[in-house]
Amino acid sequence: MHEKIAVAMSGGVDSSVSAFLLKKASFEVHGVTFKLFDSENSKKAIKDAKKVAEAIGIHHFVLDLTREFKSSVIDYFVSEYTNGRTPNPCVMCNKNIKFGAALEKLLNLGFKKIATGHYSEIINLDDRFGIKKNINKKDQSYYFCLLNQEQISKIITPVSKFSKDEVREIAKNNNIPVWDKHDSQDICFISKSYRDFLIKFGVKNRTGNFIDEDGNILGRHNGIFNYTVGQRRGLNISLGERTYVKKINPKSNEITLSSRYAAQKITLKNINFVSFEREKIPESIKICVRYNSKPSEAKIIINKTNEAEVTFNTPAFNVCPGQFAVCYHDNYLALGGVINKIFY
């Protein structure tokens, strides 16, 4: 008998085709949608997933994880913005919810694996599970950067070898109802703007000063969580040259602006080793400082406390404290860590 597999169905085309492909391969497939928050988006996702499950002939159920999601993702999201950092809730959700709390519950229910619609290829290496970067197709390996080997060993990604167009074609040819559904581009738990969301969760929108690198006041900002390091547009201030947010100081409620903000070096904390153990990661690596960013050539030095110093061969832009940086070696996701400090 084939393994009993739970497919995390979001109501989108990628997870729907994943369920279809596994059913076609004669696995015992059950669709599961995670209820993470109360909103119209959440209700729509559950409705669409149920419709797909019925169309392809599999059982579907809902797993309520609202409490876990609030403590692991929403609280983190609010805290990071409050402290002048730029979070990535999807990475934290994968670690703590999809492949954390949800996976644990599913294993206890007798499922052997969890399948998702991620475009991330999992390769069984000699002594570890590796995450391979899809070079010529959509790639979501970035989002797996905090997962451990035990978590990765339980994941199946059926659509990882297909392009997005191919996945839509499979859905269309097999009458899967959501074949033409648009991809979600926003943070799933935010229905309006993230600013409104933060205010709803008690973040105070205090105005403060824009300053230059010498501390001179340049103007007023309308709350630090409205800005991110590297931002150029929407500053509503003219200094006669391109000006960027270089630093956000939550304690003084000041934002430093500068025409020079390319990063020479960064430090990473809370490093997680993915496809390779520490000793197999070379000094010269390729690093992405945010999802879908162009990889930069760099040198990395990792210390014994799971922190690292990364020096770019060419200064890097759009580097934000709080975002996750991921390193690749031989097109495998080598490690991930939180950007802590930036040196210009």
C-alpha positions in Angstrom: 0.0 0.0 0.0 1.3 3.5 -0.9 2.1 6.0 1.8 -0.6 8.1 3.4 0.2 11.7 2.5 -1.3 15.0 3.5 -1.3 17.7 0.9 -1.3 21.2 2.3 -3.9 22.8 0.1 -4.1 26.6 0.0 -6.8 26.7 -2.6 -4.2 27.7 -5.2 -3.2 25.9 -8.4 0.2 24.7 -7.2 -1.0 22.7 -4.2 -4.0 21.6 -6.2 -1.9 20.1 -8.9 0.4 18.5 -6.2 -2.6 16.7 -4.8 -3.7 15.6 -8.3 -0.3 14.3 -9.2 0.0 12.2 -6.0 -3.5 10.8 -6.5 -2.6 9.9 -10.0 0.5 8.1 -8.7 -1.9 6.0 -6.5 -0.8 7.4 -3.1 -3.4 7.6 -0.3 -3.9 11.4 -0.6 -5.8 13.6 1.9 -6.1 17.4 1.4 -5.6 19.6 4.5 -6.1 23.3 4.7 -4.6 25.2 7.7 -6.8 27.7 9.3 -4.3 30.3 10.4 -6.5 33.4 11.0 -10.0 34.6 10.6 -10.6 36.5 7.4 -12.4 36.4 4.1 -9.2 35.3 2.4 -8.9 32.3 4.8 -12.6 31.3 4.2 -12.0 31.6 0.4 -8.9 29.4 0.6 -10.8 26.7 2.5 -13.7 26.8 0.1 -11.5 26.6 -3.0 -9.5 23.7 -1.5 -12.6 21.7 -0.7 -13.9 22.3 -4.3 -10.6 21.0 -5.7 -10.5 18.0 -3.4 -14.0 17.1 -4.5 -13.1 17.5 -8.1 -10.1 15.1 -7.9 -11.7 12.7 -5.5 -9.8 13.0 -2.3 -10.8 13.6 1.3 -10.3 17.1 2.7 -10.2 18.5 6.2 -9.3 21.7 8.0 -6.6 21.9 10.7 -7.1 24.8 13.1 -3.7 26.4 13.9 -4.8 30.0 14.7 -3.3 29.9 18.2 0.1 28.6 17.0 0.1 31.1 14.1 -0.6 34.0 16.3 2.3 33.2 18.7 4.9 32.1 16.0 4.2 34.4 13.1 2.0 37.4 13.8 3.7 38.3 17.1 7.1 37.9 15.4 5.9 40.1 12.5 4.6 42.9 14.8 7.7 42.8 17.0 10.2 43.0 14.1 8.5 46.1 12.7 8.3 47.7 16.1 12.0 47.3 16.4 12.8 48.8 13.1 13.5 45.5 11.3 12.0 44.0 8.2 10.5 40.5 8.8 9.7 37.7 6.5 6.7 35.9 7.9 6.6 33.2 5.2 10.0 31.8 6.3 8.8 31.7 9.9 5.5 30.1 8.9 7.3 27.3 7.1 9.6 26.6 10.0 7.1 26.9 12.9 3.7 26.2 11.3 3.6 24.2 8.0 6.6 22.0 8.9 6.4 22.6 12.6 3.1 22.5 14.4 1.1 21.2 11.4 3.6 18.5 10.5 3.7 17.2 14.1 -0.1 17.0 14.2 -0.3 15.3 10.8 2.4 12.7 11.8 0.3 12.0 15.0 -2.7 11.4 12.7 -0.8 8.7 10.8 0.4 10.6 7.8 3.9 9.7 6.6 4.7 12.8 4.6 3.4 16.3 3.9 3.2 17.5 0.3 3.1 21.2 -0.7 3.0 23.2 -3.9 6.5 24.7 -3.4 8.8 25.0 -6.3 11.8 23.5 -4.3 13.4 20.3 -5.3 14.5 18.0 -2.5 17.4 15.8 -3.3 18.5 12.7 -1.3 22.3 13.3 -0.9 24.7 10.7 0.5 24.1 11.6 4.2 21.6 14.5 4.1 18.6 15.8 2.3 19.5 18.7 0.1 17.4 21.6 -1.3 18.4 22.3 -4.9 17.9 25.7 -6.5 15.8 25.6 -9.7 17.9 27.7 -12.0 15.8 27.9 -15.1 12.3 27.8 -13.4 10.4 29.3 -10.5 12.5 28.7 -7.4 11.3 28.9 -3.8 14.2 27.2 -2.0 14.7 30.5 -0.1 11.6 29.7 2.0 13.1 26.4 3.3 16.2 28.1 4.8 15.3 27.5 8.5 14.2 23.8 8.1 16.1 21.0 9.8 16.9 17.6 8.3 14.0 15.9 10.1 11.5 18.4 8.7 12.9 18.2 5.1 12.8 14.3 5.2 9.0 14.5 5.6 8.3 16.9 2.7 7.3 16.1 -0.9 7.2 18.8 -3.6 5.5 17.3 -6.7 5.5 20.4 -8.9 9.1 21.3 -8.3 10.3 20.1 -11.7 7.6 21.9 -13.6 7.3 25.5 -14.7 4.3 27.6 -13.6 2.9 27.5 -17.1 3.2 23.7 -17.1 1.4 23.5 -13.8 -1.5 25.6 -15.0 -1.7 23.5 -18.2 -1.9 20.3 -16.1 -4.7 21.8 -14.0 -6.6 23.1 -17.1 -6.3 19.8 -19.0 -7.6 17.9 -16.0 -10.5 20.2 -15.1 -9.0 21.3 -11.8 -11.3 24.3 -10.8 -8.6 26.8 -9.8 -6.4 26.4 -12.9 -6.7 30.1 -13.8 -6.7 31.5 -10.2 -4.3 34.4 -9.7 -1.3 33.9 -7.5 -1.4 35.7 -4.2 1.2 38.5 -4.1 0.5 39.7 -0.6 1.1 38.5 3.0 -1.7 36.0 3.5 -3.0 37.3 6.8 -3.2 41.0 5.8 -6.3 42.0 4.0 -5.6 45.8 3.6 -2.2 47.3 4.3 0.5 46.0 6.7 0.4 49.5 8.4 -3.3 49.2 9.3 -2.5 45.7 10.5 0.3 46.8 12.8 -1.8 49.6 14.3 -4.6 47.1 14.9 -2.2 45.0 16.9 -1.2 48.0 19.1 1.9 49.4 17.3 2.0 53.2 18.0 2.6 55.3 14.9 4.8 58.0 16.3 6.2 60.7 14.1 9.9 61.5 14.4 12.9 63.0 12.7 14.8 62.1 9.5 18.4 62.8 10.1 21.7 62.7 8.1 24.7 60.7 9.1 26.0 63.6 11.2 22.7 63.8 13.2 21.4 66.9 11.4 17.6 67.0 11.2 16.4 66.8 7.6 12.6 66.6 8.1 9.9 64.5 9.7 8.8 60.9 9.1 5.4 59.5 9.9 6.3 56.4 11.9 9.3 54.0 11.6 7.3 51.0 10.6 6.3 52.9 7.4 9.9 52.5 6.2 12.5 49.9 5.5 16.3 50.1 5.0 17.1 50.8 1.4 13.8 52.5 0.7 14.0 55.5 -1.7 10.5 56.2 -2.7 7.8 57.7 -0.5 10.2 59.7 1.7 8.7 63.0 0.7 11.9 64.8 1.2 14.3 66.3 -1.4 18.0 66.6 -0.8 19.1 67.2 -4.4 20.3 63.6 -4.9 19.0 60.1 -4.6 18.5 59.5 -0.9 17.8 56.2 0.8 16.9 54.9 4.3 20.2 53.8 5.8 19.3 53.1 9.4 16.2 52.9 11.6 16.6 53.6 15.3 13.5 52.6 17.2 14.9 53.9 20.6 15.4 57.4 19.4 12.6 57.1 16.8 14.9 58.5 14.2 15.6 57.4 10.6 19.0 58.1 9.0 19.0 59.0 5.4 22.0 58.9 3.1 23.0 58.8 -0.6 25.4 56.0 0.2 23.9 52.8 1.5 25.5 49.9 -0.4 26.5 47.2 2.1 30.2 46.1 2.2 29.7 43.5 4.9 26.9 42.0 7.0 26.6 39.7 10.0 24.1 36.8 10.2 22.7 35.3 13.4 20.8 32.1 14.1 22.4 30.2 11.2 20.7 27.0 10.1 22.7 24.5 8.0 20.5 23.0 5.3 22.0 20.8 2.6 25.5 20.6 4.1 27.1 20.4 7.5 29.2 23.4 8.6 32.6 21.9 7.6 31.5 21.3 4.0 30.6 24.9 3.3 33.4 26.7 1.5 34.5 30.2 2.3 33.4 31.5 -1.2 29.7 31.3 -1.6 26.7 32.9 -3.4 24.3 34.8 -1.2 20.8 36.1 -1.7 19.9 38.8 0.8 16.1 38.5 0.2 13.7 36.3 -1.7 14.3 36.3 -5.5 17.2 38.7 -5.2 20.2 38.2 -7.6 22.9 36.1 -5.9 26.0 38.0 -4.9 29.5 36.6 -4.7 30.9 36.8 -1.2 33.2 35.4 1.5 31.7 33.9 4.6 33.3 33.2 8.0 31.2 31.1 10.4 31.9 31.1 14.1 31.1 28.5 16.7 28.0 30.2 18.0 26.1 29.9 14.7 26.9 33.5 13.6 28.7 34.5 10.5 30.4 37.5 8.8 29.8 37.9 5.1 31.9 40.2 3.0 30.6 41.0 -0.5 32.9 40.9 -3.5 30.9 43.8 -4.8 28.8 46.1 -2.5 25.2 44.9 -2.2 22.0 46.8 -2.3 18.6 46.2 -0.7 20.0 44.6 2.4 17.6 44.9 5.4 18.1 43.9 9.0 15.6 41.2 10.0 15.4 39.7 6.5 16.8 36.2 5.9 19.9 35.8 3.8 20.6 32.4 2.2 23.8 31.0 0.8 24.1 28.6 -2.1 26.9 26.1 -2.9 26.9 24.1 -6.1 23.2 25.3 -6.6 22.2 23.8 -3.3 20.8 25.8 -0.4 23.7 25.6 2.0 22.5 27.7 4.9 20.2 30.5 6.0 20.4 33.2 8.7 18.9 36.5 9.9 20.7 39.6 8.7 21.7 41.3 12.0 24.2 44.1 11.3 25.1 46.0 8.1 28.5 47.6 7.5 28.7 50.3 4.8 
